[in-house]
Amino acid sequence: MANGAFQAHHRQFPRFNLEMKGFYRVFDLGKNDGCAEIQDLSHGGLMFISSDPLNKGDLIGITVLNLEIEMSFNARIVWTEKIAGNLAAEYRFGIEYLNVSAMNKRNLSLFIASKQEK
């Protein structure tokens, strides 16, 4: 939904706005990798935009790419919405991480701390 008309979603962790590239794979469907434009992230999940329609509940692997570090997570899509007004179909997805490794928790904490300092 355009113009800030987001649905309210329960947040356990604060989100940090950013723009990064990533990619994902839907486990249950055996789909090929898709591109993700990551818009925000937190200790518990992230939000990304993609041209592929995905469903609430889909289990995915997602990799966040940036200059500092690469992080990969298993995750579940917890909400979806179609972005209105775009000529090409695009969708926004909120995901929660599942079973985050100790290394990824540490890397995520370091990455978020570096964004908070700026």
Secondary structure as GFF3:
##gff-version 3
##sequence-region A 1 118
A	DSSP	beta_strand	16	26	.	.	.	ID=ss1
A	DSSP	beta_strand	34	41	.	.	.	ID=ss2
A	DSSP	beta_strand	45	50	.	.	.	ID=ss3
A	DSSP	beta_strand	59	65	.	.	.	ID=ss4
A	DSSP	beta_strand	71	82	.	.	.	ID=ss5
A	DSSP	beta_strand	91	98	.	.	.	ID=ss6
A	DSSP	alpha_helix	102	117	.	.	.	ID=ss7
###
